[in-house]
Amino acid sequence: MENTTLTLRRHLFGNNDAGTYAILDGASCPELLEMLDRHQPLAVCLFRGVVADPEMEAVAPYLVRLEPDSPFTDWLLGDWKGKHRGILAVSPAHVPFNTVRNHFRDMTRARLPDGKTVYFRYYDPRVLTVFLPTCNEEELRRIFSCVDVFLAEEKEGLVGYTLTGGKLDGRKTPFG
């Protein structure tokens, strides 16, 4: 488990001039609300108005700003492998938290070809790793508008997605 944590930390905090975030799935992480309450990282629910519905609040996605030396980050990364708790993202440091929040909040809904709007669970790594390779250049530019790197767990390890010249680049790193 120690090697997994080191691999994640290297990818997340290797650039001091970046903002590091977790987009976490409350449905896959039953202890999330307790840990957010205990450690008080900068965090926000990505669904609007769920505080009035405790059942929805418990399973909603959350955006959390990760700090390299915080107890919340230690807890999250120390127990990451095989949990499918969410995805990680690195953005330029100059991008404000509210901009990142709005970006990820806007991605929680998708419009189907028949015009119906549905929830989109892009923050599940099993969804993101299948979805991103299907996107065209315009969609990728929108998804990466304030993100430099997306990180998601796959069976073999960690995959880091970047947008290079309008094309998706996915680099795999095995967990130690």
MITILO-560056 format. One record per residue (C-alpha): residue in three letters; x, y, z; residue number from 1. Coordinates in nm, 3 decimals. Layout:
BEGIN
rec kolkol=Ala; u=X; v=Y; w=Z; sevo=NUM
...
END
This chain:
BEGIN
rec kolkol=Met; u=0.000; v=0.000; w=0.000; sevo=1
rec kolkol=Glu; u=0.293; v=0.233; w=0.070; sevo=2
rec kolkol=Asn; u=0.405; v=0.214; w=-0.295; sevo=3
rec kolkol=Thr; u=0.055; v=0.303; w=-0.414; sevo=4
rec kolkol=Thr; u=0.055; v=0.612; w=-0.193; sevo=5
rec kolkol=Leu; u=0.399; v=0.719; w=-0.317; sevo=6
rec kolkol=Thr; u=0.295; v=0.672; w=-0.681; sevo=7
rec kolkol=Leu; u=-0.016; v=0.883; w=-0.628; sevo=8
rec kolkol=Arg; u=0.172; v=1.155; w=-0.438; sevo=9
rec kolkol=Arg; u=0.437; v=1.179; w=-0.710; sevo=10
rec kolkol=His; u=0.172; v=1.235; w=-0.977; sevo=11
rec kolkol=Leu; u=-0.040; v=1.472; w=-0.770; sevo=12
rec kolkol=Phe; u=0.216; v=1.689; w=-0.597; sevo=13
rec kolkol=Gly; u=0.517; v=1.675; w=-0.829; sevo=14
rec kolkol=Asn; u=0.436; v=2.023; w=-0.964; sevo=15
rec kolkol=Asn; u=0.425; v=2.286; w=-0.690; sevo=16
rec kolkol=Asp; u=0.250; v=2.526; w=-0.929; sevo=17
rec kolkol=Ala; u=-0.074; v=2.328; w=-0.950; sevo=18
rec kolkol=Gly; u=-0.405; v=2.274; w=-0.778; sevo=19
rec kolkol=Thr; u=-0.476; v=1.915; w=-0.682; sevo=20
rec kolkol=Tyr; u=-0.830; v=1.780; w=-0.647; sevo=21
rec kolkol=Ala; u=-1.022; v=1.463; w=-0.580; sevo=22
rec kolkol=Ile; u=-1.368; v=1.417; w=-0.724; sevo=23
rec kolkol=Leu; u=-1.509; v=1.156; w=-0.488; sevo=24
rec kolkol=Asp; u=-1.816; v=0.937; w=-0.513; sevo=25
rec kolkol=Gly; u=-2.010; v=0.926; w=-0.186; sevo=26
rec kolkol=Ala; u=-2.181; v=0.606; w=-0.305; sevo=27
rec kolkol=Ser; u=-1.842; v=0.430; w=-0.327; sevo=28
rec kolkol=Cys; u=-1.701; v=0.586; w=-0.012; sevo=29
rec kolkol=Pro; u=-1.947; v=0.548; w=0.276; sevo=30
rec kolkol=Glu; u=-1.710; v=0.713; w=0.525; sevo=31
rec kolkol=Leu; u=-1.658; v=1.023; w=0.308; sevo=32
rec kolkol=Leu; u=-1.891; v=1.262; w=0.492; sevo=33
rec kolkol=Glu; u=-1.743; v=1.161; w=0.827; sevo=34
rec kolkol=Met; u=-1.389; v=1.219; w=0.701; sevo=35
rec kolkol=Leu; u=-1.480; v=1.554; w=0.544; sevo=36
rec kolkol=Asp; u=-1.634; v=1.659; w=0.875; sevo=37
rec kolkol=Arg; u=-1.339; v=1.536; w=1.078; sevo=38
rec kolkol=His; u=-1.058; v=1.687; w=0.866; sevo=39
rec kolkol=Gln; u=-1.234; v=1.992; w=0.713; sevo=40
rec kolkol=Pro; u=-1.056; v=2.011; w=0.375; sevo=41
rec kolkol=Leu; u=-1.184; v=2.265; w=0.123; sevo=42
rec kolkol=Ala; u=-1.471; v=2.064; w=-0.024; sevo=43
rec kolkol=Val; u=-1.809; v=2.108; w=-0.188; sevo=44
rec kolkol=Cys; u=-2.088; v=1.878; w=-0.302; sevo=45
rec kolkol=Leu; u=-2.121; v=1.877; w=-0.681; sevo=46
rec kolkol=Phe; u=-2.498; v=1.832; w=-0.665; sevo=47
rec kolkol=Arg; u=-2.688; v=2.148; w=-0.578; sevo=48
rec kolkol=Gly; u=-2.937; v=2.141; w=-0.291; sevo=49
rec kolkol=Val; u=-2.864; v=1.793; w=-0.153; sevo=50
rec kolkol=Val; u=-2.815; v=1.911; w=0.205; sevo=51
rec kolkol=Ala; u=-3.193; v=1.896; w=0.246; sevo=52
rec kolkol=Asp; u=-3.185; v=1.525; w=0.151; sevo=53
rec kolkol=Pro; u=-2.950; v=1.324; w=0.377; sevo=54
rec kolkol=Glu; u=-2.980; v=1.010; w=0.163; sevo=55
rec kolkol=Met; u=-2.872; v=1.199; w=-0.149; sevo=56
rec kolkol=Glu; u=-2.601; v=1.387; w=0.041; sevo=57
rec kolkol=Ala; u=-2.442; v=1.055; w=0.140; sevo=58
rec kolkol=Val; u=-2.413; v=0.927; w=-0.219; sevo=59
rec kolkol=Ala; u=-2.341; v=1.253; w=-0.404; sevo=60
rec kolkol=Pro; u=-2.005; v=1.342; w=-0.564; sevo=61
rec kolkol=Tyr; u=-1.774; v=1.586; w=-0.383; sevo=62
rec kolkol=Leu; u=-1.491; v=1.804; w=-0.504; sevo=63
rec kolkol=Val; u=-1.207; v=1.816; w=-0.249; sevo=64
rec kolkol=Arg; u=-0.894; v=2.029; w=-0.270; sevo=65
rec kolkol=Leu; u=-0.603; v=1.806; w=-0.169; sevo=66
rec kolkol=Glu; u=-0.308; v=1.945; w=0.023; sevo=67
rec kolkol=Pro; u=0.016; v=1.742; w=0.034; sevo=68
rec kolkol=Asp; u=0.050; v=1.735; w=0.414; sevo=69
rec kolkol=Ser; u=-0.312; v=1.710; w=0.527; sevo=70
rec kolkol=Pro; u=-0.464; v=1.426; w=0.731; sevo=71
rec kolkol=Phe; u=-0.748; v=1.401; w=0.476; sevo=72
rec kolkol=Thr; u=-0.502; v=1.347; w=0.190; sevo=73
rec kolkol=Asp; u=-0.313; v=1.090; w=0.397; sevo=74
rec kolkol=Trp; u=-0.636; v=0.901; w=0.466; sevo=75
rec kolkol=Leu; u=-0.758; v=0.916; w=0.106; sevo=76
rec kolkol=Leu; u=-0.436; v=0.814; w=-0.067; sevo=77
rec kolkol=Gly; u=-0.340; v=0.561; w=0.200; sevo=78
rec kolkol=Asp; u=-0.650; v=0.357; w=0.124; sevo=79
rec kolkol=Trp; u=-0.698; v=0.429; w=-0.248; sevo=80
rec kolkol=Lys; u=-0.611; v=0.112; w=-0.438; sevo=81
rec kolkol=Gly; u=-0.905; v=-0.100; w=-0.549; sevo=82
rec kolkol=Lys; u=-1.172; v=0.123; w=-0.392; sevo=83
rec kolkol=His; u=-1.303; v=0.309; w=-0.701; sevo=84
rec kolkol=Arg; u=-1.371; v=0.609; w=-0.477; sevo=85
rec kolkol=Gly; u=-1.332; v=0.865; w=-0.749; sevo=86
rec kolkol=Ile; u=-1.084; v=1.034; w=-0.976; sevo=87
rec kolkol=Leu; u=-0.804; v=1.284; w=-0.924; sevo=88
rec kolkol=Ala; u=-0.732; v=1.600; w=-1.118; sevo=89
rec kolkol=Val; u=-0.452; v=1.852; w=-1.136; sevo=90
rec kolkol=Ser; u=-0.521; v=2.203; w=-1.260; sevo=91
rec kolkol=Pro; u=-0.309; v=2.515; w=-1.302; sevo=92
rec kolkol=Ala; u=-0.258; v=2.695; w=-0.970; sevo=93
rec kolkol=His; u=-0.407; v=3.019; w=-1.105; sevo=94
rec kolkol=Val; u=-0.749; v=2.856; w=-1.160; sevo=95
rec kolkol=Pro; u=-0.975; v=2.948; w=-0.866; sevo=96
rec kolkol=Phe; u=-1.152; v=2.677; w=-0.666; sevo=97
rec kolkol=Asn; u=-1.494; v=2.812; w=-0.773; sevo=98
rec kolkol=Thr; u=-1.400; v=2.777; w=-1.140; sevo=99
rec kolkol=Val; u=-1.293; v=2.417; w=-1.084; sevo=100
rec kolkol=Arg; u=-1.612; v=2.353; w=-0.885; sevo=101
rec kolkol=Asn; u=-1.834; v=2.495; w=-1.159; sevo=102
rec kolkol=His; u=-1.652; v=2.295; w=-1.423; sevo=103
rec kolkol=Phe; u=-1.695; v=1.963; w=-1.244; sevo=104
rec kolkol=Arg; u=-2.049; v=2.049; w=-1.136; sevo=105
rec kolkol=Asp; u=-2.146; v=2.114; w=-1.499; sevo=106
rec kolkol=Met; u=-2.013; v=1.771; w=-1.595; sevo=107
rec kolkol=Thr; u=-2.251; v=1.586; w=-1.358; sevo=108
rec kolkol=Arg; u=-2.531; v=1.599; w=-1.615; sevo=109
rec kolkol=Ala; u=-2.536; v=1.479; w=-1.971; sevo=110
rec kolkol=Arg; u=-2.789; v=1.519; w=-2.249; sevo=111
rec kolkol=Leu; u=-2.885; v=1.200; w=-2.431; sevo=112
rec kolkol=Pro; u=-2.957; v=1.196; w=-2.805; sevo=113
rec kolkol=Asp; u=-3.333; v=1.200; w=-2.729; sevo=114
rec kolkol=Gly; u=-3.288; v=1.527; w=-2.536; sevo=115
rec kolkol=Lys; u=-3.331; v=1.373; w=-2.191; sevo=116
rec kolkol=Thr; u=-3.089; v=1.495; w=-1.921; sevo=117
rec kolkol=Val; u=-2.935; v=1.233; w=-1.692; sevo=118
rec kolkol=Tyr; u=-2.673; v=1.219; w=-1.417; sevo=119
rec kolkol=Phe; u=-2.329; v=1.135; w=-1.554; sevo=120
rec kolkol=Arg; u=-2.095; v=0.950; w=-1.318; sevo=121
rec kolkol=Tyr; u=-1.769; v=1.058; w=-1.484; sevo=122
rec kolkol=Tyr; u=-1.609; v=1.061; w=-1.136; sevo=123
rec kolkol=Asp; u=-1.623; v=0.680; w=-1.125; sevo=124
rec kolkol=Pro; u=-1.282; v=0.572; w=-1.262; sevo=125
rec kolkol=Arg; u=-1.448; v=0.278; w=-1.440; sevo=126
rec kolkol=Val; u=-1.657; v=0.532; w=-1.633; sevo=127
rec kolkol=Leu; u=-1.387; v=0.794; w=-1.700; sevo=128
rec kolkol=Thr; u=-1.139; v=0.544; w=-1.844; sevo=129
rec kolkol=Val; u=-1.400; v=0.421; w=-2.093; sevo=130
rec kolkol=Phe; u=-1.552; v=0.763; w=-2.168; sevo=131
rec kolkol=Leu; u=-1.249; v=0.984; w=-2.237; sevo=132
rec kolkol=Pro; u=-1.114; v=0.776; w=-2.529; sevo=133
rec kolkol=Thr; u=-1.453; v=0.811; w=-2.705; sevo=134
rec kolkol=Cys; u=-1.452; v=1.193; w=-2.699; sevo=135
rec kolkol=Asn; u=-1.381; v=1.407; w=-3.001; sevo=136
rec kolkol=Glu; u=-1.141; v=1.703; w=-2.992; sevo=137
rec kolkol=Glu; u=-1.409; v=1.961; w=-2.908; sevo=138
rec kolkol=Glu; u=-1.541; v=1.750; w=-2.619; sevo=139
rec kolkol=Leu; u=-1.190; v=1.689; w=-2.488; sevo=140
rec kolkol=Arg; u=-1.109; v=2.062; w=-2.496; sevo=141
rec kolkol=Arg; u=-1.421; v=2.130; w=-2.291; sevo=142
rec kolkol=Ile; u=-1.345; v=1.850; w=-2.042; sevo=143
rec kolkol=Phe; u=-0.983; v=1.964; w=-2.002; sevo=144
rec kolkol=Ser; u=-1.067; v=2.338; w=-2.001; sevo=145
rec kolkol=Cys; u=-0.931; v=2.390; w=-1.647; sevo=146
rec kolkol=Val; u=-0.758; v=2.056; w=-1.596; sevo=147
rec kolkol=Asp; u=-0.403; v=1.961; w=-1.691; sevo=148
rec kolkol=Val; u=-0.423; v=1.595; w=-1.585; sevo=149
rec kolkol=Phe; u=-0.691; v=1.346; w=-1.486; sevo=150
rec kolkol=Leu; u=-0.578; v=1.043; w=-1.287; sevo=151
rec kolkol=Ala; u=-0.786; v=0.729; w=-1.251; sevo=152
rec kolkol=Glu; u=-0.723; v=0.380; w=-1.127; sevo=153
rec kolkol=Glu; u=-0.737; v=0.089; w=-1.368; sevo=154
rec kolkol=Lys; u=-0.678; v=-0.280; w=-1.299; sevo=155
rec kolkol=Glu; u=-0.309; v=-0.249; w=-1.391; sevo=156
rec kolkol=Gly; u=-0.246; v=0.068; w=-1.193; sevo=157
rec kolkol=Leu; u=-0.287; v=0.438; w=-1.252; sevo=158
rec kolkol=Val; u=-0.365; v=0.606; w=-1.582; sevo=159
rec kolkol=Gly; u=-0.294; v=0.975; w=-1.631; sevo=160
rec kolkol=Tyr; u=-0.483; v=1.153; w=-1.906; sevo=161
rec kolkol=Thr; u=-0.363; v=1.476; w=-2.065; sevo=162
rec kolkol=Leu; u=-0.467; v=1.668; w=-2.372; sevo=163
rec kolkol=Thr; u=-0.176; v=1.716; w=-2.612; sevo=164
rec kolkol=Gly; u=-0.233; v=1.895; w=-2.941; sevo=165
rec kolkol=Gly; u=-0.606; v=1.825; w=-2.923; sevo=166
rec kolkol=Lys; u=-0.549; v=1.452; w=-2.874; sevo=167
rec kolkol=Leu; u=-0.598; v=1.244; w=-2.562; sevo=168
rec kolkol=Asp; u=-0.280; v=1.098; w=-2.417; sevo=169
rec kolkol=Gly; u=-0.324; v=0.824; w=-2.157; sevo=170
rec kolkol=Arg; u=-0.009; v=0.711; w=-1.978; sevo=171
rec kolkol=Lys; u=-0.022; v=0.410; w=-1.750; sevo=172
rec kolkol=Thr; u=0.184; v=0.372; w=-1.435; sevo=173
rec kolkol=Pro; u=0.174; v=0.043; w=-1.248; sevo=174
rec kolkol=Phe; u=0.127; v=0.058; w=-0.873; sevo=175
rec kolkol=Gly; u=0.431; v=-0.066; w=-0.686; sevo=176
END
